[in-house]
Amino acid sequence: MKEFIFLSIPECLVTVVIDAVSIDLFEKYSGKKISEVAFDLPYRHQLEYAKEIGFGNVEYEIVKV
């Protein structure tokens, strides 16, 4: 079954959640951590900080259809 991601977010700034979904899906389907194939940066901290300063949200839900 294929997974489709529908982002239903009341905030107009969805940049952070798109980054979070992209990283999570990459790690899920590749079986690798993003730090294994890209720079070893504290990306989760960066996403949380972006949320904190108002760039959006990091919470989402994947719905299987």
Steps between C-alpha positions, in 0.01 A plus 500: 500500500630845414509779752369842413567798719236765532613808686207667667659774701323819605823699495603669179866413563543130432871507420606325821247217476595432138863468611402271788288276275775484237763394753273247669396339172857487375612326818203262496539382141878509469570342836772759557527807716525824307833565675644190328453648154510874567671730743501385860288786632255506789206531262229417758625786715488728197141398423395558861669841501329595173168408662590703809569818299180468300592328175229237534442170670679163502197289585315309231303183450542246224165359390489177301228495236 
